Amino acid sequence: MADDERDDLKAKVEAALSGATDVLWITDKRGRDVGVPAAKIAYVEVGSADGDRRIGFGG
């Protein structure tokens, strides 16, 4: 995800958590739209584009 897209996603999440919108709409990497009720958002992690990718249960 490009930096400008990451900033847009953060703004959408913040709007949903502040009550400005009832549903957080995001597009996944396959181009599908996903709606998440703002009241159900419990945790959001936005990683960096060059972050390490872990596989399995190791830490």
N, C-alpha and C positions, 0 to 999 in steps of 0.2 A: 504494500500500500504506500503510495506516494505521501510525502509530508503534507501536502495541501489536502489530500483526502483524509488523512489522519486528523488534521485539525477540524475538518468538516464533521467527521464522526464524533469527535469530542464535543463539538458545539451541539450536535443533535442529542447526545446523551445528557448533557447539562440541561438542555431545554426540557427533556422528558422528566428529569429528576426534579426540576424546579416547578413542574406542573404546567408549563406552557403548552405541552402537547400530552395527549393521553396515550399515544402509541409511538414507540420508537421504530421507525422504518429504516432498515439497512439493506444493502445489497451484498450478497455473499460473493465469493470469488468465481462462482459459476454464473453470475448474473441474475440469480433469483432474489426476489424481494422477500424479506422476512420482517414480520411485524411482532414486536414484543410489547405487551402492555406495560406502561411506565410504572404502574404500581407493583409489578412483579420483578423489576430490575433489582438485583441484590449485589451483583459484582460485575465489574467491567475491567478488563485488562487490555490495553492497547500497547502491543509490543512494537519494537523497532523493526524496520525492514531488514536489517542485517543481524538480527538477534540469533542466538544459537537455537537449534531445533533439537529438542530432546525426544527420545523414543524410549518407551517402557516406563518402569517405575523408579528408576535411579534418580538421584538428586544431584 
